[in-house]
Amino acid sequence: MPQFHSFVVFAEMRTGSNFLEANLNALAGVSCHGEAFNPHFIGYPGKERIFDITQAERDAAPLTLLQKIRAQDGLAGFRFFHDHDPRVLDAILDDPEVAKVILTRNPVDSYVSWKIAQATGQWKLTDAKRRKSAKAVFDADEFETHLEAIQSFQIKVLNRMQVSGQSAFYLDYDDLQSLDVINGLARFLGVSSRLEALDRNLKVQNPASARDNVSNPTALDAAIARLDRFNLTRTPNFEPRRPPAVTTYVAAPVSPLMYLPIKAGPEQTVRTWLAALDGMEVDQLNSRFTQKQLRQWMRRNPGHRSFTVLRHPVARAHFAFCRYILGSGAESYPRIRRLLVSGFGLPIPASGPDQTYDLDAHHAAFLAFIDFLRANLAGQTAIRVDGAWCTQSQALEGFGRFALPDRVIRERDMEAEFRDLARSVGCTTMPALSNPIAIGPFALADVYSNEIEARIRSVYDRDYMMFGFTDWME
């Protein structure tokens, strides 16, 4: 394990460096002192000094402050951007005992976020209710200058690290949502403390795509058309990365078929079919695998096939709402329900639906739940992104951490796909599919509206794009 006397976070404005600093400071024995060498302030806007050194004293002798930081108990460091005091850069880069942490972000996203912050005056967000919204004006010339400055600095740092034989800990903006990655950074820094949870005080301010956050998207499209070598216009993804969830996998009692469930999908229907395929009951399915046991099952079943089933995002969100939030059964989430009622104004009776809860009330409550989903998936709430409403594309990526399913089947295609799937492993019978279980006080067909479809599409745009979903009623 490398031993460092200090650290530096190489980053830029609007890359998530404040969020990273908050989590570094949450580690016992670690202290990060903001933008210690920002030419416009010392550490943070409005701060007069770091330790006993004023901004004027720092400007006169910047290496003095550098030595002060290095002399602190524990492991101390700071954030350094491309336009910070260049006089300390050599001292940082040439010292292998300074841990280098390199944080990057899609430059279009960071530029647009910077322009929005300039327009609103809001540079940090701790309460989503107080978020100030604005559309940025995309300036092609300014963006190209911004991009060139950042990339030139990144190349300089990389080259100096290569020449001196040093290695850095690289982080992308999306990595900041992973507790495992942040704890991996702690290991890299050589500190013994670990976080049990991420600091969620800071919220994502502009969760939409860069194109949706500018008032002149055609100018953005034209400007980056020749520059888009790095997928600059991708839709940002703030979801935490998901594990493969091997313990939820289900195998047929005899046939070499494995089902990888996505929560809030047609799980009961699939389980019933999988058991009936071998003429057995659902409780005879093989489940609760460890990764070791699953590898053994795969080796014992050459020619095995695995599959998962996608549910339309509207149907899945309604199922999740009815089962886990609106309902009061054993599978419900009463604590999250209370938080949604108190913090998000979810208009549902505290103890569940009663005689006053009619179809109009259900429509309003479901819309409020969808608004929560938008904030939750954008990283703007302190509530976990549960498997019942995470994106299905993220769930599939999680499967890939162990093994991707052979087939991805849409719920409406199950009958034909299951027949072919059974035939592929030598089964000659095709059990009928059971009807999906009724959930909630009202059927989705009764509550569905164009407004619901539009809002769900805005929340699960990635799933609509990746899997080609059309409107639920089509």
N, C-alpha and C positions, 0 to 999 in steps of 0.2 A: 504494500500500500504506500503510495507516495506521501511524503511529509511536506506540507506547505506552511510557510509562516504568514501568508496572506492570500487573498484571491482577488480577481477582477472579473466582472461580468461585462463582456463586450456585447453591446446591444445598440439599439437606436430608439428614437421616440416611437411610441405606440406599438411596441413589440411585445408588451406584457412584462416589461422589466420591473414595474412596480409590484405586480403580483408575485413575480419570482422573488423579489427582495423581501416581501412580507413573509413568504414561506421560509426563506433562509434565516430570517430573524427569529422565526418560531423554533428553530433548531437550537438546543442548548449549546452554549459555547461558541455560537456564530453571531457575528454582527456585521451588517452591511450599512454603509454610511452614505447611501444615496449617490448623487452625481457629484462626488467630491471635487472634481476638477472641471465642472461646467464653468465656462468663462463668465456667465451672467449671474451666477449665484454659487454658494458653497453648500453642497449637500442637497438642500431642498429650497424651493422658493420661500423667501421670508426668513430663512435661518441666517443668523449672524456669524456663527463660527462652528467649527468642528474641533472638539476638545477645547484648547485655548488659543486656536489659530483663527484669525479673522480672514475674510476674503482678501483684503489688501495684503496681508502678510503671506497668504498662500500665493497670490499672484507674484509677489516679489521673490519668493523662494519655494516653489511647489514641491521640491523633493523633501522639504522639512515636514510637510503634512504627510507625504508618503511614508516617511520613517515613523511618524507618530502612529499611523494606522497599523503598520507592521509590528509596532511594539506593544500593541494591546494584548491583554490576556485573551486566551482562546484564539479563534480564527476570525480576523477582521478583513473586510474588503470594501469594494465600492463598484459602482457602475460607470462604464466609460464608453462614450459615443464618439463617432468619427470626428466631430467638431469640438471635442474637449481639448484641454491644454496639451499640445503635442510634445511639450518638454518632458513630460513624465512617461511618454510612450516607450521610449527606448529602455528606460529603467524597468518597466513592467515586462516588456517582451523578452529582454535578455536574461531575466532572472528565472531559472527553472523552479525556484521555490515559491513563485507566485502562481497559484492555480488559475488556469485560464478556463473560463466558462463562456461559451459563445452562443448567444441567443439570437435567432433569426425569425423573420416573419415574411410572408408574401409581401413584396414591396408595394404592390397596388393597395392591398388592405391597409398597410401601415400609413401610406400616403393619404388615402381617403379618410382614415380615422384621424389623422393629424389635422386635415382640413376641417373636419367636423368639430373637433375640439377647439380649433381657432374660432369657428363661427359661433359656438355655443358658450365658450369659456369654461366648459366642464371637462376637466382633465382626468378626473377620477370619479368613479361611481360606486357607492356603498349601499344604496337603496334604489332598487329598480323603479320604484314609484316616482323618484325624483329625477329620472333620466330626462335630459333635454335632447330633443331630436332636431335635426337639420339635415338638409341635403348639401353635400359638398359640391363645389364647382371644380370640375376637373380641368387643370391647366396642363396641356401636353408638354410645353416647354419646361415648366417648373418640375413636372414629374420626371422628365428625362434627366434634368440636372440632379434631382434628388436621387434617382436610381444610379447614376454614374458615380456620385460621391460615395454612396453606401457600398457599391460593388468594388470600387477602387480600394476603399479602406479594408474590406473583407479580404481582398486578394493580398494586400500588404501584410495583414496579420497572419494569414495562412502561410505565405511565403516565409515569413520570419520564423514561424513555428517549425516549418519543414527544415529550414537551414540549420536551426539550433537543435533539431532532434527532439522537440517537445510535442506533447499531445494535449489536446483540450477536451473538455466535456461539451458536446454539442447538443443544443436544445432548439427545437422548433416551437413556435407559438402554441401549436396544438398539444405538444408534450407537456405543457404546464398543467394540464388537467389530470395528469396521471400521478397518483401518489407514489407508485412504484418508481417512476422516473425521478421524482424529487428525492426520494430516499436513496436512489442510485447515485444521485449527485452528492448526497451526504457521504456515501461511501467513497466516492472519488476524492472529496475534500479531506478525507481521513478523519472525520469526526464520528464519534460513537453514537450520538443521539439520532433518533428517527422520529418522523412524524406519524401520528396515528390518523390524522386527517389533514386535509389541506385547509389553509386559511381562506375562507370564502367571503371575507368582508368586501373585497373588491369584486365588482360585477362587470361582465362584458358589456361594453357600452353600445357597440354597433354590430349586432349579430347578423345582419343581412349581408348579402353579397355586396362586393364593391360596386357593381353595376347598379344595384338597387339603392345604394347610398349616395349616388351623385345625381345632380339635376340635369346633367348633359351626358347621358350614357353613350350616345353615338360618338361623342368626342373621345370618350374613353376607349371605345371599341376601335376607332380609327387610329388612335395614338399607339395602342399596344399591339395592333395587328402584326406589325413587323418585329415586335419585341417579345412576343409571348412564347419564349423558349422554356419558361419555367411554370407553365400552367397558371399564369397570374390571375386569370379571371375565374378560377374555380370557386365553387360555393364553399365558404368556410364551414368547418365542422368543429363544434365546441364540445361534442360528446366525449365523455371519458371512454377510453378503449376498454373493451369488454373481454373477459377471459373466455376460454372455450366452453365452460360450463359442462364438462364431461359427465358430472353426476346426474345431469338431467337427461342424458341420452337413453333411449329405450330400444331394446332389440327384441325381435320376435322370439317366441319360445324355442322354435326349431329352425325355421327358415333363416337364411343368412341376410336378414334385412335389419337395418339400423335407422331409427328415426331420431333426428336432431331437432327437438322442439324449439320454436320461437314463442316465447311467452305471449299470452293473449291471442294465440292462434287457435286453430281447430284441434287442439290437443286431444280432447276426449274422443272425437270422431276418429282420429288417426289411431289412437291406442286401441280402440275397440276393433277397428279393421285389422290391425296388426296381429292381435290375439286371435281373431276369428280365422285369419289366414291359415293358422295351424290347428284350428278347431279347439282352441283353449279359451280360458277366461283372462280378463285384463290383469288380474292379480298374478298371473303366471308369466307375465312379461319379464324380461331381464332388464334390470335398471340399477341405479345407484352405483355406477361404475367408478372406479378410480382409473387414472390414466394407465396404470400398469395392467389392471384387469381388462381394460378396453383393448390394449395391444394384444393381450392373450386371446381375447375373443376374435380379433381380426386374424390372428395366426391360425386359430382353430377353424376358421370359416373362409377358406380360399374362395374367391369369386363373390365375396360379400358385396352388398350395395348399401349405400347410405343416402338418405334424402331428408329434405326439410320442406315445409309448406309455408308459403307466403299468404298472408291475409291482406285484403285491401286496406290501406291506411285508415279510411273512414270507419270500416267495420271493426278494425282492431282497436281504434281509439274509443269507440262506443263500448265495445266489450270491456276494455280496461276500466273505463269510467264506471260502468254498471257493477262490475264484479269487485273491484278493489277500492273504489272511492264511495260510490253511492250505496252499495250493499253493506250489510252488517254481519255477514257470515264469517266463518273461520279464516277465509282467505283475504278478507278485507284489510285495509290499512287505516285503522281508526286514527292513528296519530297524524298521518298525512292529511286525512280528511279534516281534522280539526285545524291544521295549519292552513289548508286551502280556504276553509270557511272564515277564519279570522284574518288571514293575511291577504287573500286574493278575492274575498267577497263571494265565495262560491255559494249560490242561493239554494241550499238544500237543507231540509230539516236536520237538526243535530243528531237525532237518533234514527235517521233513515226516512224513506218515503212514507207519507201518511195520506189521509184522505184529502188534504189540501194540495197535495203534489200532483198537479195535472200535466197534460201534455205540453202546455205552454211553459210551465215551470221546468219541465225536463229539457225542453229546447234551450231555455236560457241557461240552465245549469251546465249543459253539455258545452255550450259556447264558452262559458267561463272556464271550464276545464281545458278546452282547446287553447285559450289564452295562456293558461298556466303552462301547458305543454310547450308553447312557443318560448316562453321565458326559461323554462327548465332545460330544454334541449340547447338553448343558447348560452347556458352557463350563468344565468342571471338570478338564480335562486340558490338557497342553501339546502334545498331538498334533493335527495339523490335522484339520479336518472335511473329509474327502475327498469328492469327487463321487460315489464309489461307495456312500456311506452317508448323505449329506446327505438331508434330507427332500425328497420330490419336489415339494412345494408351494414350497419355497425354490428348487429348480431352475427351476420355471415362472416364479417372480418374476424370476429371473435372465434368462430368455429375454425377458421383458417389457422389459428395459433396451434391447433392440434392436427386437424385434417378437415379439408373442405368436403361438404356432401357431394356425392356423385350427381345428384339431381336436385334442382330447385323447382318446386312445383307450386303453381298458383292454386288457391283453394277452389276456384271455380272449375279447374281442370282435373281435380283429384280423381274422379271416376275413371276417365280414360288413362290418365298417367299411372294410377295405381294398378290397373289391369296390365299395362305394359311392364311395370316394375315387377309385379308378381311373376309374370312370364319369364322375365330375365333371370330369375333365380330358380326356375324350374317348377313353379307352382302352377297347377292346372285348374284350380278353383279360384273364383273371385267373389269374396263375400260382399254383400251389399253394404253400402256406406250408411251408417246410422244418421239420423237427422241431427243437426247441431243443437246443442242444448239451448233452451230459451234463457235469456239473461236480461235482467232489468225489468222495470215496470212497464216499459213501452218498447216495442220493436223499433229497430233502426229505420225501417221503411216508413214508420209513422212520424218519426222526428226529423228525418233527412230533409235538407233544403240546399239550395244553391249556395247559401251563405256558409253552411257547414262544410260543403265540399271545398269552397274557396279557401276557407281558413285552414282546413286540414292540409290542403295542397301547399299552402305557404309554410306550414310547420314541417311537413314531410316531403318537401320538394326533392330532396336527394333520392328518396325511395321511388317517387313518381318517375324521376329521370332514369334511375338505374334499372328499374324493373318494368318500365313502360306502362304503368297503371293509367287507365283512363278514368273518367268519372264513375263513381260507384254505381249509379243507376244505368250506365250504358251496358 
